[in-house]
Amino acid sequence: MKREELLERLAEELGYDYISDLHIMNKYDDMLKILGDISPDEYSLGEWNSAVQYLLREEIVLESSRKAREYLMEILRNRH
């Protein structure tokens, strides 16, 4: 069974039909809880970086999965 991609997982757990719905996301507390429940090691560094770039619309590359998750969570905390 193929493992779900990180962005697909986030969209699904937030109740969105499409990954693109993450761009209009306003469920910051829910997203932070979901991210907090995901171990950085569950997804590759490339997948974490892709998620950060997609969600934040930033061209940034972080050097570890843990740092990518922490960066994403910090930005989301500051948005709400």
C-alpha positions in Angstrom: 0.0 0.0 0.0 1.4 3.4 -1.0 2.0 5.9 1.8 0.1 9.1 1.5 2.1 12.2 0.7 2.4 14.8 3.4 0.3 17.5 1.6 -2.4 14.9 0.8 -2.4 13.8 4.5 -2.7 17.4 5.7 -5.6 18.2 3.3 -7.4 15.0 4.2 -7.0 15.5 8.0 -8.3 19.1 7.7 -11.3 17.9 5.7 -10.3 19.4 2.4 -11.1 17.8 -0.9 -8.0 19.1 -2.7 -4.5 20.0 -1.8 -5.0 23.4 -3.4 -7.6 24.1 -0.6 -4.6 24.3 1.8 -3.9 27.7 0.3 -7.2 29.1 1.6 -6.6 27.3 4.9 -7.8 29.1 8.0 -7.7 26.2 10.4 -4.3 27.1 11.9 -4.9 25.5 15.3 -6.0 22.2 13.6 -3.0 22.3 11.2 -0.6 22.9 14.1 -2.1 19.9 16.0 -1.8 17.7 12.9 1.8 18.8 12.3 2.6 18.2 16.0 1.3 14.7 15.7 3.5 13.9 12.7 7.0 12.8 13.4 9.5 14.6 11.1 10.9 11.1 10.3 7.7 10.0 8.7 8.4 11.9 5.6 11.6 12.6 3.6 13.4 16.0 3.8 12.4 16.6 0.2 8.7 16.1 1.1 8.9 18.4 4.1 10.7 21.1 2.0 8.1 20.7 -0.7 5.3 21.1 1.8 6.9 24.3 3.3 7.4 25.8 -0.1 3.8 24.9 -1.2 2.1 26.1 1.9 4.1 29.2 2.5 4.8 30.0 -1.1 8.5 30.5 -0.2 11.5 29.3 -2.0 13.3 28.0 1.0 15.2 24.8 1.6 15.8 23.6 5.1 18.5 21.1 6.1 16.5 18.6 8.1 13.0 17.3 8.3 12.8 18.4 11.9 13.8 22.0 11.0 11.3 22.1 8.1 8.5 21.0 10.4 9.5 23.4 13.1 9.8 26.3 10.6 6.4 25.6 9.2 4.8 25.4 12.6 6.4 28.6 13.7 5.1 30.5 10.7 1.6 29.1 11.2 1.6 30.1 14.9 2.4 33.7 13.8 -0.4 33.8 11.2 -3.3 33.5 13.6 
